Every structure is written in structure tokens, then in C-alpha cells.
Amino acid sequence: MNRVEALALAIAKEYQALEPNSEACQKLNPGLLRFADDVEHNGEDRVRKFTSFQGGYRALVDDLTLKCSGRVREGKDKLSPKLYPRSPLADLCETFHFINVNNILEFLRDALKDRAITPRTPISFFLQDKS
């Protein structure tokens, strides 16, 4: 399994993206991705709404790929830490609201069949192909 996609699936599971009444399912946004601070949007809710689940999932994978490579600019609010390829998985989880790193860890260990993944695993690990 592709590591960054496993990470996306772990986040989608945490947000209950396949539960019909969840916000992630209703907005077709399995990562509950938000608008950037400097982007105009309609309404008070900053969570993006996609026209298809596939589009929301692809956006999540792209977001994770950028974050794991350290190519994401810091937001104006600076609440989320700046990520670098050597940043730990726990820091990446902090960039998502209400994500429990232990649940993500459990999913990843099972999906990737790798018990060595810890909260301190560098996020660049998720950009490497599984050998």
C-alpha cells in the first residue's frame, strides 16, 4: 500500500468519512480540509466542500504530500507548526483538528504492516515507496 495514501485513509477513518451523518461525508471532504487563511470563502465555516468524494480524497493526498515534503507555507494564524520532512508524525497530526495520533498510529501499523511506526516517525517516511 502506498504510504501517503495509508495516511490519508487513517485521517479519513478518524473523521468517520464513510458515516453518512459525519461532516466529512456530508462535505465529501475526508480530511476536513479548510480554506487557507487568505482565501475568500462563503459563510463562517472554513471547511471546504467538494463536489465528489474522489476530489476530496485527492485533495487530502495532495495536502499530505506537500506537508510531508515540507513545502507548505505557514498560515497567518501560525497555530499549526511549520512542517519539515524530518518533523514527527505527531506534529503532522496537530495540523488536523481533533485527530488522535494514537488512532492514526494504530491504523498505519496495521495497514502498512509496520510495527516500527511511532509518533516520532519522520513524515518523509510517508513519501517513500514501500519496498
N, CA, C and O atoms as a GROMACS GRO file, in nm:
protein
  524
    1MET      N    1   0.085  -0.118   0.000
    1MET     CA    2   0.000   0.000   0.000
    1MET      C    3   0.089   0.124   0.000
    1MET      O    4   0.190   0.129   0.069
    2ASN      N    5   0.050   0.222  -0.077
    2ASN     CA    6   0.120   0.350  -0.081
    2ASN      C    7   0.110   0.417   0.057
    2ASN      O    8   0.001   0.428   0.113
    3ARG      N    9   0.222   0.460   0.109
    3ARG     CA   10   0.226   0.512   0.247
    3ARG      C   11   0.145   0.641   0.266
    3ARG      O   12   0.074   0.655   0.365
    4VAL      N   13   0.156   0.734   0.172
    4VAL     CA   14   0.082   0.860   0.190
    4VAL      C   15  -0.069   0.835   0.178
    4VAL      O   16  -0.149   0.903   0.242
    5GLU      N   17  -0.108   0.738   0.095
    5GLU     CA   18  -0.250   0.704   0.085
    5GLU      C   19  -0.298   0.634   0.212
    5GLU      O   20  -0.412   0.653   0.253
    6ALA      N   21  -0.213   0.554   0.272
    6ALA     CA   22  -0.248   0.492   0.401
    6ALA      C   23  -0.270   0.600   0.506
    6ALA      O   24  -0.362   0.590   0.588
    7LEU      N   25  -0.186   0.702   0.504
    7LEU     CA   26  -0.201   0.814   0.596
    7LEU      C   27  -0.333   0.887   0.571
    7LEU      O   28  -0.403   0.923   0.665
    8ALA      N   29  -0.367   0.908   0.444
    8ALA     CA   30  -0.494   0.972   0.410
    8ALA      C   31  -0.613   0.888   0.458
    8ALA      O   32  -0.710   0.942   0.510
    9LEU      N   33  -0.604   0.758   0.440
    9LEU     CA   34  -0.712   0.669   0.486
    9LEU      C   35  -0.725   0.672   0.637
    9LEU      O   36  -0.836   0.668   0.690
   10ALA      N   37  -0.612   0.679   0.708
   10ALA     CA   38  -0.617   0.686   0.855
   10ALA      C   39  -0.689   0.813   0.900
   10ALA      O   40  -0.769   0.809   0.994
   11ILE      N   41  -0.661   0.923   0.834
   11ILE     CA   42  -0.726   1.050   0.869
   11ILE      C   43  -0.875   1.044   0.834
   11ILE      O   44  -0.960   1.087   0.913
   12ALA      N   45  -0.906   0.990   0.717
   12ALA     CA   46  -1.046   0.976   0.677
   12ALA      C   47  -1.124   0.890   0.777
   12ALA      O   48  -1.239   0.920   0.810
   13LYS      N   49  -1.061   0.783   0.823
   13LYS     CA   50  -1.126   0.697   0.922
   13LYS      C   51  -1.150   0.774   1.052
   13LYS      O   52  -1.256   0.763   1.113
   14GLU      N   53  -1.052   0.850   1.094
   14GLU     CA   54  -1.063   0.928   1.218
   14GLU      C   55  -1.179   1.028   1.209
   14GLU      O   56  -1.247   1.053   1.308
   15TYR      N   57  -1.200   1.084   1.090
   15TYR     CA   58  -1.310   1.179   1.070
   15TYR      C   59  -1.441   1.110   1.030
   15TYR      O   60  -1.538   1.178   0.996
   16GLN      N   61  -1.443   0.978   1.033
   16GLN     CA   62  -1.563   0.899   1.000
   16GLN      C   63  -1.618   0.938   0.863
   16GLN      O   64  -1.738   0.960   0.846
   17ALA      N   65  -1.529   0.945   0.765
   17ALA     CA   66  -1.564   0.993   0.632
   17ALA      C   67  -1.667   0.907   0.559
   17ALA      O   68  -1.727   0.953   0.462
   18LEU      N   69  -1.687   0.784   0.602
   18LEU     CA   70  -1.787   0.698   0.537
   18LEU      C   71  -1.915   0.686   0.618
   18LEU      O   72  -2.004   0.607   0.584
   19GLU      N   73  -1.926   0.762   0.725
   19GLU     CA   74  -2.050   0.766   0.804
   19GLU      C   75  -2.139   0.876   0.747
   19GLU      O   76  -2.099   0.992   0.744
   20PRO      N   77  -2.260   0.841   0.702
   20PRO     CA   78  -2.345   0.937   0.630
   20PRO      C   79  -2.371   1.069   0.702
   20PRO      O   80  -2.389   1.172   0.637
   21ASN      N   81  -2.375   1.069   0.834
   21ASN     CA   82  -2.406   1.191   0.907
   21ASN      C   83  -2.283   1.271   0.950
   21ASN      O   84  -2.296   1.376   1.012
   22SER      N   85  -2.164   1.222   0.918
   22SER     CA   86  -2.043   1.296   0.957
   22SER      C   87  -2.023   1.416   0.867
   22SER      O   88  -2.066   1.418   0.752
   23GLU      N   89  -1.957   1.516   0.920
   23GLU     CA   90  -1.925   1.636   0.841
   23GLU      C   91  -1.837   1.600   0.722
   23GLU      O   92  -1.854   1.654   0.613
   24ALA      N   93  -1.743   1.509   0.743
   24ALA     CA   94  -1.652   1.468   0.635
   24ALA      C   95  -1.730   1.405   0.519
   24ALA      O   96  -1.698   1.430   0.403
   25CYS      N   97  -1.829   1.324   0.549
   25CYS     CA   98  -1.910   1.261   0.444
   25CYS      C   99  -2.003   1.364   0.378
   25CYS      O  100  -2.013   1.369   0.256
   26GLN      N  101  -2.068   1.444   0.458
   26GLN     CA  102  -2.162   1.543   0.405
   26GLN      C  103  -2.094   1.643   0.312
   26GLN      O  104  -2.154   1.688   0.214
   27LYS      N  105  -1.970   1.677   0.342
   27LYS     CA  106  -1.896   1.775   0.260
   27LYS      C  107  -1.804   1.709   0.158
   27LYS      O  108  -1.730   1.776   0.087
   28LEU      N  109  -1.808   1.575   0.152
   28LEU     CA  110  -1.723   1.499   0.059
   28LEU      C  111  -1.577   1.538   0.077
   28LEU      O  112  -1.502   1.550  -0.020
   29ASN      N  113  -1.539   1.556   0.203
   29ASN     CA  114  -1.407   1.607   0.240
   29ASN      C  115  -1.351   1.516   0.351
   29ASN      O  116  -1.362   1.549   0.469
   30PRO      N  117  -1.290   1.402   0.314
   30PRO     CA  118  -1.247   1.305   0.414
   30PRO      C  119  -1.139   1.354   0.510
   30PRO      O  120  -1.117   1.291   0.614
   31GLY      N  121  -1.072   1.462   0.479
   31GLY     CA  122  -0.970   1.518   0.568
   31GLY      C  123  -1.015   1.645   0.637
   31GLY      O  124  -0.937   1.709   0.707
   32LEU      N  125  -1.140   1.682   0.618
   32LEU     CA  126  -1.194   1.809   0.670
   32LEU      C  127  -1.096   1.923   0.643
   32LEU      O  128  -1.066   2.005   0.730
   33LEU      N  129  -1.047   1.927   0.519
   33LEU     CA  130  -0.954   2.033   0.479
   33LEU      C  131  -1.025   2.167   0.486
   33LEU      O  132  -1.144   2.178   0.456
   34ARG      N  133  -0.950   2.267   0.526
   34ARG     CA  134  -1.006   2.400   0.544
   34ARG      C  135  -0.952   2.495   0.438
   34ARG      O  136  -0.848   2.469   0.377
   35PHE      N  137  -1.023   2.606   0.417
   35PHE     CA  138  -0.974   2.710   0.330
   35PHE      C  139  -0.851   2.772   0.393
   35PHE      O  140  -0.840   2.780   0.515
   36ALA      N  141  -0.758   2.816   0.310
   36ALA     CA  142  -0.641   2.889   0.360
   36ALA      C  143  -0.688   3.018   0.424
   36ALA      O  144  -0.794   3.071   0.390
   37ASP      N  145  -0.608   3.070   0.517
   37ASP     CA  146  -0.645   3.193   0.588
   37ASP      C  147  -0.668   3.311   0.496
   37ASP      O  148  -0.750   3.398   0.524
   38ASP      N  149  -0.595   3.315   0.384
   38ASP     CA  150  -0.603   3.431   0.296
   38ASP      C  151  -0.697   3.410   0.177
   38ASP      O  152  -0.694   3.489   0.083
   39VAL      N  153  -0.779   3.305   0.180
   39VAL     CA  154  -0.871   3.276   0.070
   39VAL      C  155  -1.012   3.320   0.111
   39VAL      O  156  -1.059   3.288   0.220
   40GLU      N  157  -1.077   3.393   0.021
   40GLU     CA  158  -1.216   3.434   0.045
   40GLU      C  159  -1.305   3.310   0.034
   40GLU      O  160  -1.283   3.225  -0.053
   41HIS      N  161  -1.404   3.300   0.120
   41HIS     CA  162  -1.497   3.188   0.115
   41HIS      C  163  -1.633   3.236   0.162
   41HIS      O  164  -1.644   3.339   0.228
   42ASN      N  165  -1.735   3.162   0.127
   42ASN     CA  166  -1.872   3.197   0.166
   42ASN      C  167  -1.906   3.136   0.300
   42ASN      O  168  -1.876   3.019   0.324
   43GLY      N  169  -1.965   3.212   0.387
   43GLY     CA  170  -2.008   3.162   0.516
   43GLY      C  171  -1.896   3.163   0.619
   43GLY      O  172  -1.782   3.195   0.589
   44GLU      N  173  -1.933   3.128   0.741
   44GLU     CA  174  -1.837   3.128   0.852
   44GLU      C  175  -1.756   2.999   0.858
   44GLU      O  176  -1.644   2.999   0.910
   45ASP      N  177  -1.810   2.890   0.806
   45ASP     CA  178  -1.745   2.760   0.812
   45ASP      C  179  -1.626   2.759   0.716
   45ASP      O  180  -1.643   2.782   0.596
   46ARG      N  181  -1.508   2.730   0.768
   46ARG     CA  182  -1.388   2.730   0.684
   46ARG      C  183  -1.360   2.593   0.622
   46ARG      O  184  -1.266   2.579   0.545
   47VAL      N  185  -1.442   2.492   0.655
   47VAL     CA  186  -1.423   2.358   0.599
   47VAL      C  187  -1.473   2.358   0.455
   47VAL      O  188  -1.585   2.399   0.425
   48ARG      N  189  -1.386   2.309   0.367
   48ARG     CA  190  -1.419   2.306   0.224
   48ARG      C  191  -1.523   2.199   0.193
   48ARG      O  192  -1.530   2.096   0.260
   49LYS      N  193  -1.603   2.225   0.090
   49LYS     CA  194  -1.700   2.128   0.042
   49LYS      C  195  -1.659   2.092  -0.101
   49LYS      O  196  -1.639   2.180  -0.185
   50PHE      N  197  -1.648   1.961  -0.128
   50PHE     CA  198  -1.608   1.915  -0.260
   50PHE      C  199  -1.730   1.864  -0.336
   50PHE      O  200  -1.833   1.833  -0.276
   51THR      N  201  -1.719   1.856  -0.467
   51THR     CA  202  -1.830   1.809  -0.550
   51THR      C  203  -1.830   1.657  -0.563
   51THR      O  204  -1.928   1.599  -0.609
   52SER      N  205  -1.719   1.592  -0.524
   52SER     CA  206  -1.713   1.446  -0.525
   52SER      C  207  -1.621   1.399  -0.413
   52SER      O  208  -1.530   1.470  -0.372
   53PHE      N  209  -1.647   1.279  -0.365
   53PHE     CA  210  -1.561   1.222  -0.261
   53PHE      C  211  -1.421   1.201  -0.316
   53PHE      O  212  -1.322   1.222  -0.246
   54GLN      N  213  -1.413   1.160  -0.441
   54GLN     CA  214  -1.283   1.138  -0.506
   54GLN      C  215  -1.202   1.267  -0.507
   54GLN      O  216  -1.081   1.265  -0.481
   55GLY      N  217  -1.266   1.379  -0.536
   55GLY     CA  218  -1.197   1.508  -0.536
   55GLY      C  219  -1.147   1.545  -0.398
   55GLY      O  220  -1.036   1.596  -0.384
   56GLY      N  221  -1.228   1.520  -0.296
   56GLY     CA  222  -1.187   1.549  -0.159
   56GLY      C  223  -1.073   1.461  -0.114
   56GLY      O  224  -0.981   1.506  -0.046
   57TYR      N  225  -1.079   1.334  -0.153
   57TYR     CA  226  -0.972   1.240  -0.117
   57TYR      C  227  -0.842   1.279  -0.187
   57TYR      O  228  -0.735   1.278  -0.126
   58ARG      N  229  -0.850   1.313  -0.315
   58ARG     CA  230  -0.731   1.353  -0.391
   58ARG      C  231  -0.669   1.479  -0.329
   58ARG      O  232  -0.547   1.490  -0.319
   59ALA      N  233  -0.753   1.573  -0.287
   59ALA     CA  234  -0.704   1.695  -0.222
   59ALA      C  235  -0.633   1.661  -0.092
   59ALA      O  236  -0.532   1.722  -0.058
   60LEU      N  237  -0.685   1.564  -0.018
   60LEU     CA  238  -0.622   1.522   0.108
   60LEU      C  239  -0.485   1.460   0.080
   60LEU      O  240  -0.388   1.492   0.148
   61VAL      N  241  -0.478   1.372  -0.018
   61VAL     CA  242  -0.349   1.309  -0.053
   61VAL      C  243  -0.249   1.416  -0.097
   61VAL      O  244  -0.132   1.413  -0.057
   62ASP      N  245  -0.294   1.510  -0.178
   62ASP     CA  246  -0.205   1.619  -0.223
   62ASP      C  247  -0.159   1.704  -0.106
   62ASP      O  248  -0.042   1.742  -0.098
   63ASP      N  249  -0.251   1.735  -0.014
   63ASP     CA  250  -0.217   1.814   0.106
   63ASP      C  251  -0.113   1.741   0.190
   63ASP      O  252  -0.016   1.802   0.236
   64LEU      N  253  -0.132   1.612   0.209
   64LEU     CA  254  -0.037   1.533   0.288
   64LEU      C  255   0.098   1.524   0.218
   64LEU      O  256   0.202   1.529   0.284
   65THR      N  257   0.098   1.510   0.087
   65THR     CA  258   0.223   1.504   0.012
   65THR      C  259   0.302   1.633   0.029
   65THR      O  260   0.424   1.630   0.050
   66LEU      N  261   0.233   1.745   0.021
   66LEU     CA  262   0.301   1.874   0.042
   66LEU      C  263   0.352   1.888   0.185
   66LEU      O  264   0.465   1.930   0.206
   67LYS      N  265   0.269   1.852   0.281
   67LYS     CA  266   0.310   1.864   0.421
   67LYS      C  267   0.429   1.773   0.452
   67LYS      O  268   0.522   1.815   0.521
   68CYS      N  269   0.426   1.650   0.403
   68CYS     CA  270   0.535   1.555   0.431
   68CYS      C  271   0.666   1.595   0.364
   68CYS      O  272   0.773   1.553   0.406
   69SER      N  273   0.656   1.675   0.259
   69SER     CA  274   0.777   1.722   0.190
   69SER      C  275   0.825   1.856   0.247
   69SER      O  276   0.932   1.905   0.210
   70GLY      N  277   0.746   1.916   0.337
   70GLY     CA  278   0.783   2.044   0.397
   70GLY      C  279   0.758   2.162   0.307
   70GLY      O  280   0.815   2.270   0.329
   71ARG      N  281   0.674   2.146   0.205
   71ARG     CA  282   0.650   2.254   0.109
   71ARG      C  283   0.522   2.333   0.135
   71ARG      O  284   0.465   2.389   0.042
   72VAL      N  285   0.478   2.337   0.257
   72VAL     CA  286   0.356   2.412   0.291
   72VAL      C  287   0.394   2.538   0.365
   72VAL      O  288   0.472   2.535   0.461
   73ARG      N  289   0.340   2.649   0.319
   73ARG     CA  290   0.369   2.775   0.387
   73ARG      C  291   0.290   2.783   0.517
   73ARG      O  292   0.184   2.722   0.530
   74GLU      N  293   0.343   2.856   0.610
   74GLU     CA  294   0.278   2.873   0.740
   74GLU      C  295   0.158   2.965   0.724
   74GLU      O  296   0.165   3.065   0.653
   75GLY      N  297   0.048   2.931   0.790
   75GLY     CA  298  -0.072   3.014   0.784
   75GLY      C  299  -0.055   3.143   0.864
   75GLY      O  300   0.035   3.155   0.947
   76LYS      N  301  -0.143   3.237   0.837
   76LYS     CA  302  -0.138   3.365   0.908
   76LYS      C  303  -0.156   3.348   1.058
   76LYS      O  304  -0.095   3.420   1.137
   77ASP      N  305  -0.242   3.251   1.098
   77ASP     CA  306  -0.269   3.235   1.241
   77ASP      C  307  -0.154   3.167   1.314
   77ASP      O  308  -0.144   3.177   1.436
   78LYS      N  309  -0.068   3.097   1.241
   78LYS     CA  310   0.050   3.032   1.296
   78LYS      C  311   0.017   2.934   1.409
   78LYS      O  312   0.101   2.907   1.494
   79LEU      N  313  -0.106   2.880   1.410
   79LEU     CA  314  -0.143   2.783   1.512
   79LEU      C  315  -0.082   2.647   1.483
   79LEU      O  316  -0.049   2.572   1.575
   80SER      N  317  -0.068   2.615   1.356
   80SER     CA  318  -0.008   2.487   1.317
   80SER      C  319   0.142   2.502   1.305
   80SER      O  320   0.191   2.606   1.258
   81PRO      N  321   0.215   2.400   1.346
   81PRO     CA  322   0.361   2.409   1.335
   81PRO      C  323   0.405   2.402   1.190
   81PRO      O  324   0.339   2.338   1.108
   82LYS      N  325   0.517   2.467   1.158
   82LYS     CA  326   0.578   2.454   1.026
   82LYS      C  327   0.633   2.313   1.019
   82LYS      O  328   0.701   2.267   1.111
   83LEU      N  329   0.605   2.244   0.910
   83LEU     CA  330   0.649   2.106   0.897
   83LEU      C  331   0.771   2.097   0.805
   83LEU      O  332   0.782   2.169   0.706
   84TYR      N  333   0.859   2.008   0.840
   84TYR     CA  334   0.978   1.976   0.763
   84TYR      C  335   0.977   1.826   0.738
   84TYR      O  336   0.910   1.754   0.813
   85PRO      N  337   1.047   1.776   0.638
   85PRO     CA  338   1.049   1.632   0.615
   85PRO      C  339   1.090   1.551   0.738
   85PRO      O  340   1.049   1.436   0.754
   86ARG      N  341   1.170   1.609   0.825
   86ARG     CA  342   1.215   1.538   0.946
   86ARG      C  343   1.117   1.554   1.064
   86ARG      O  344   1.138   1.494   1.169
   87SER      N  345   1.012   1.635   1.046
   87SER     CA  346   0.913   1.653   1.153
   87SER      C  347   0.847   1.520   1.186
   87SER      O  348   0.830   1.436   1.098
   88PRO      N  349   0.811   1.500   1.313
   88PRO     CA  350   0.749   1.373   1.352
   88PRO      C  351   0.601   1.366   1.312
   88PRO      O  352   0.534   1.467   1.293
   89LEU      N  353   0.553   1.244   1.300
   89LEU     CA  354   0.413   1.218   1.268
   89LEU      C  355   0.320   1.293   1.364
   89LEU      O  356   0.216   1.342   1.323
   90ALA      N  357   0.357   1.300   1.491
   90ALA     CA  358   0.274   1.370   1.590
   90ALA      C  359   0.252   1.516   1.552
   90ALA      O  360   0.143   1.569   1.572
   91ASP      N  361   0.354   1.581   1.496
   91ASP     CA  362   0.340   1.721   1.454
   91ASP      C  363   0.245   1.732   1.334
   91ASP      O  364   0.166   1.826   1.326
   92LEU      N  365   0.254   1.638   1.243
   92LEU     CA  366   0.162   1.638   1.128
   92LEU      C  367   0.018   1.625   1.176
   92LEU      O  368  -0.071   1.695   1.127
   93CYS      N  369  -0.004   1.538   1.272
   93CYS     CA  370  -0.140   1.518   1.325
   93CYS      C  371  -0.196   1.645   1.388
   93CYS      O  372  -0.317   1.667   1.387
   94GLU      N  373  -0.108   1.728   1.443
   94GLU     CA  374  -0.151   1.854   1.504
   94GLU      C  375  -0.206   1.952   1.401
   94GLU      O  376  -0.276   2.046   1.438
   95THR      N  377  -0.175   1.932   1.273
   95THR     CA  378  -0.225   2.024   1.170
   95THR      C  379  -0.370   1.993   1.133
   95THR      O  380  -0.432   2.068   1.058
   96PHE      N  381  -0.424   1.884   1.184
   96PHE     CA  382  -0.563   1.846   1.162
   96PHE      C  383  -0.637   1.861   1.295
   96PHE      O  384  -0.584   1.826   1.400
   97HIS      N  385  -0.758   1.912   1.289
   97HIS     CA  386  -0.838   1.933   1.410
   97HIS      C  387  -0.893   1.801   1.462
   97HIS      O  388  -0.946   1.720   1.386
   98PHE      N  389  -0.879   1.780   1.592
   98PHE     CA  390  -0.940   1.666   1.662
   98PHE      C  391  -0.891   1.530   1.612
   98PHE      O  392  -0.969   1.434   1.605
   99ILE      N  393  -0.764   1.521   1.577
   99ILE     CA  394  -0.706   1.393   1.534
   99ILE      C  395  -0.628   1.335   1.652
   99ILE      O  396  -0.546   1.403   1.714
  100ASN      N  397  -0.654   1.209   1.681
  100ASN     CA  398  -0.583   1.139   1.787
  100ASN      C  399  -0.467   1.062   1.724
  100ASN      O  400  -0.490   0.968   1.648
  101VAL      N  401  -0.346   1.102   1.755
  101VAL     CA  402  -0.228   1.040   1.694
  101VAL      C  403  -0.222   0.890   1.721
  101VAL      O  404  -0.172   0.815   1.637
  102ASN      N  405  -0.272   0.844   1.834
  102ASN     CA  406  -0.269   0.701   1.864
  102ASN      C  407  -0.361   0.621   1.770
  102ASN      O  408  -0.327   0.509   1.732
  103ASN      N  409  -0.475   0.679   1.734
  103ASN     CA  410  -0.564   0.612   1.639
  103ASN      C  411  -0.500   0.607   1.500
  103ASN      O  412  -0.511   0.506   1.430
  104ILE      N  413  -0.434   0.715   1.461
  104ILE     CA  414  -0.365   0.720   1.332
  104ILE      C  415  -0.254   0.615   1.332
  104ILE      O  416  -0.237   0.541   1.235
  105LEU      N  417  -0.181   0.611   1.439
  105LEU     CA  418  -0.069   0.516   1.453
  105LEU      C  419  -0.116   0.372   1.442
  105LEU      O  420  -0.056   0.291   1.371
  106GLU      N  421  -0.223   0.338   1.511
  106GLU     CA  422  -0.277   0.202   1.507
  106GLU      C  423  -0.318   0.163   1.365
  106GLU      O  424  -0.288   0.054   1.318
  107PHE      N  425  -0.387   0.255   1.297
  107PHE     CA  426  -0.429   0.228   1.159
  107PHE      C  427  -0.308   0.207   1.068
  107PHE      O  428  -0.303   0.111   0.991
  108LEU      N  429  -0.209   0.296   1.078
  108LEU     CA  430  -0.091   0.287   0.992
  108LEU      C  431  -0.012   0.160   1.016
  108LEU      O  432   0.034   0.096   0.921
  109ARG      N  433   0.004   0.123   1.141
  109ARG     CA  434   0.077   0.000   1.173
  109ARG      C  435   0.010  -0.122   1.110
  109ARG      O  436   0.077  -0.211   1.059
  110ASP      N  437  -0.123  -0.125   1.115
  110ASP     CA  438  -0.197  -0.237   1.056
  110ASP      C  439  -0.195  -0.231   0.904
  110ASP      O  440  -0.168  -0.332   0.838
  111ALA      N  441  -0.224  -0.116   0.847
  111ALA     CA  442  -0.234  -0.102   0.702
  111ALA      C  443  -0.100  -0.125   0.632
  111ALA      O  444  -0.094  -0.187   0.526
  112LEU      N  445   0.006  -0.075   0.694
  112LEU     CA  446   0.139  -0.088   0.633
  112LEU      C  447   0.217  -0.207   0.685
  112LEU      O  448   0.328  -0.235   0.640
  113LYS      N  449   0.157  -0.278   0.780
  113LYS     CA  450   0.222  -0.395   0.841
  113LYS      C  451   0.363  -0.360   0.889
  113LYS      O  452   0.462  -0.428   0.857
  114ASP      N  453   0.368  -0.251   0.966
  114ASP     CA  454   0.497  -0.199   1.014
  114ASP      C  455   0.480  -0.152   1.158
  114ASP      O  456   0.430  -0.042   1.182
  115ARG      N  457   0.520  -0.234   1.252
  115ARG     CA  458   0.506  -0.202   1.394
  115ARG      C  459   0.608  -0.098   1.438
  115ARG      O  460   0.600  -0.048   1.551
  116ALA      N  461   0.704  -0.064   1.353
  116ALA     CA  462   0.808   0.032   1.391
  116ALA      C  463   0.763   0.178   1.379
  116ALA      O  464   0.835   0.268   1.421
  117ILE      N  465   0.645   0.202   1.322
  117ILE     CA  466   0.595   0.339   1.309
  117ILE      C  467   0.557   0.390   1.448
  117ILE      O  468   0.484   0.324   1.521
  118THR      N  469   0.607   0.508   1.483
  118THR     CA  470   0.580   0.570   1.613
  118THR      C  471   0.536   0.714   1.592
  118THR      O  472   0.542   0.765   1.480
  119PRO      N  473   0.494   0.782   1.699
  119PRO     CA  474   0.462   0.925   1.686
  119PRO      C  475   0.583   1.008   1.643
  119PRO      O  476   0.567   1.121   1.595
  120ARG      N  477   0.703   0.954   1.660
  120ARG     CA  478   0.825   1.026   1.624
  120ARG      C  479   0.878   0.990   1.484
  120ARG      O  480   0.983   1.040   1.442
  121THR      N  481   0.807   0.906   1.412
  121THR     CA  482   0.848   0.870   1.276
  121THR      C  483   0.849   0.996   1.190
  121THR      O  484   0.750   1.069   1.187
  122PRO      N  485   0.959   1.024   1.120
  122PRO     CA  486   0.965   1.143   1.034
  122PRO      C  487   0.859   1.132   0.924
  122PRO      O  488   0.838   1.026   0.866
  123ILE      N  489   0.794   1.243   0.895
  123ILE     CA  490   0.686   1.241   0.797
  123ILE      C  491   0.736   1.213   0.655
  123ILE      O  492   0.658   1.174   0.569
  124SER      N  493   0.864   1.232   0.630
  124SER     CA  494   0.919   1.199   0.497
  124SER      C  495   0.905   1.048   0.469
  124SER      O  496   0.904   1.006   0.354
  125PHE      N  497   0.894   0.968   0.574
  125PHE     CA  498   0.873   0.824   0.562
  125PHE      C  499   0.751   0.794   0.474
  125PHE      O  500   0.751   0.694   0.401
  126PHE      N  501   0.649   0.877   0.481
  126PHE     CA  502   0.525   0.852   0.411
  126PHE      C  503   0.533   0.886   0.262
  126PHE      O  504   0.440   0.857   0.187
  127LEU      N  505   0.641   0.948   0.220
  127LEU     CA  506   0.662   0.977   0.078
  127LEU      C  507   0.743   0.869   0.009
  127LEU      O  508   0.754   0.869  -0.114
  128GLN      N  509   0.799   0.779   0.085
  128GLN     CA  510   0.882   0.672   0.028
  128GLN      C  511   0.792   0.558  -0.017
  128GLN      O  512   0.692   0.526   0.047
  129ASP      N  513   0.830   0.497  -0.127
  129ASP     CA  514   0.756   0.379  -0.173
  129ASP      C  515   0.784   0.263  -0.080
  129ASP      O  516   0.895   0.248  -0.028
  130LYS      N  517   0.683   0.182  -0.060
  130LYS     CA  518   0.701   0.062   0.023
  130LYS      C  519   0.786  -0.037  -0.054
  130LYS      O  520   0.759  -0.067  -0.170
  131SER      N  521   0.889  -0.088   0.013
  131SER     CA  522   0.978  -0.183  -0.056
  131SER      C  523   0.936  -0.326  -0.035
  131SER      O  524   1.000  -0.418  -0.086
   0.00000   0.00000   0.00000
